[in-house]
Amino acid sequence: MTDTKNSENFFPDKWLKKLPDGFTDTSAAMKDDELKKIVFDCEGNIYTIDKEKESDIKLNAAKELAKDMSIPYREAKTCQTAKIKYALWLLEGRGISLDTKDD
């Protein structure tokens, strides 16, 4: 397996664990043109996956449902944030320093 930890530039474990078994050894032995073909093929696959995801009716319906169901929570949180901002604005207008960098 390719040494990913001890080299000066190492490949992040976050991505390494997502690779299929044997990919690191196989790709490390490839020529530059073969690696470029992998990049090109994978980009094409990502395009296709994104396109299919966008046209997935069930997934989009679920997203829309989640969005609709979260409206009351989002609106309530926005209201509370507006109250905080208004109270801070009033305090600042009264000459009270809101800077806590020195605390």
matplotlib code that plots the C-alpha trace (Angstrom):
import matplotlib.pyplot as plt

x = [0.0, 1.2, 2.7, 0.2, 1.4, 5.1, 5.6, 6.0, 2.6, 0.1, -3.4, -6.0, -7.5, -11.0, -10.8, -8.5, -11.1, -13.6, -11.5, -12.2, -9.9, -6.7, -7.2, -4.2, -1.9, -3.4, -3.4, 0.1, 1.4, -0.5, 1.0, 0.1, -2.3, -4.1, -4.5, -5.9, -8.4, -9.5, -10.1, -12.0, -14.2, -14.9, -15.9, -18.3, -19.7, -20.2, -22.1, -24.4, -25.0, -25.8, -28.2, -30.0, -30.2, -31.8, -34.4, -35.2, -38.9, -39.0, -35.9, -37.0, -40.4, -38.8, -36.6, -39.6, -41.5, -38.6, -38.4, -42.1, -42.1, -39.2, -40.8, -42.3, -38.9, -37.0, -39.5, -39.4, -35.6, -35.6, -38.0, -35.8, -32.7, -34.5, -35.4, -31.8, -30.5, -33.1, -32.2, -28.5, -29.2, -31.1, -28.4, -25.8, -27.9, -27.9, -24.1, -23.6, -20.5, -21.2, -17.5, -16.5, -13.0, -11.4, -13.4]
y = [0.0, 3.5, 5.3, 8.0, 9.0, 9.3, 11.1, 14.9, 15.3, 12.8, 12.0, 12.9, 9.8, 11.4, 10.6, 7.6, 5.5, 6.2, 4.6, 1.0, -1.7, -1.8, 1.5, 3.1, 0.4, 0.2, 3.9, 4.4, 2.2, 4.0, 6.3, 10.0, 9.6, 6.8, 8.9, 11.8, 9.4, 8.4, 12.1, 12.6, 9.5, 10.3, 13.9, 12.4, 10.0, 12.9, 14.8, 11.9, 11.3, 14.9, 14.9, 11.8, 13.3, 16.4, 14.4, 12.0, 12.8, 11.0, 12.7, 16.2, 15.6, 14.6, 17.7, 19.9, 18.2, 18.8, 22.4, 23.0, 21.2, 23.3, 26.7, 27.2, 26.5, 28.7, 31.6, 31.3, 31.3, 34.3, 36.2, 35.5, 36.7, 39.9, 40.6, 40.1, 42.4, 45.1, 44.9, 45.2, 48.1, 49.9, 49.2, 50.6, 53.6, 54.3, 54.3, 50.8, 49.2, 45.8, 45.0, 42.1, 41.6, 42.9, 40.7]
z = [0.0, -0.7, 2.3, 3.1, 6.5, 6.5, 3.2, 3.2, 1.5, 2.9, 1.6, 4.3, 6.1, 5.6, 1.9, 2.2, 4.0, 1.3, -1.4, -2.6, -1.5, -3.6, -5.3, -3.7, -4.9, -8.3, -8.9, -7.5, -10.3, -13.1, -15.6, -15.7, -18.6, -16.8, -13.6, -15.7, -17.2, -13.7, -12.9, -16.1, -15.7, -12.0, -12.9, -15.5, -12.9, -10.4, -13.1, -13.7, -10.0, -9.4, -12.4, -11.1, -7.6, -8.9, -10.8, -7.9, -7.2, -3.8, -2.6, -3.7, -2.1, 1.2, 1.1, 0.4, 3.2, 5.7, 4.5, 5.0, 8.4, 9.7, 8.9, 12.4, 14.0, 11.6, 12.0, 15.8, 15.8, 13.5, 15.8, 18.8, 16.8, 15.8, 19.5, 20.5, 17.7, 18.6, 22.3, 21.5, 19.2, 21.9, 24.4, 22.0, 21.4, 25.2, 25.2, 26.6, 25.1, 23.6, 23.0, 25.2, 23.8, 27.0, 29.3]

ax = plt.figure().add_subplot(projection="3d")
ax.plot(x, y, z, "-o")
ax.set_aspect("equal")
plt.show()
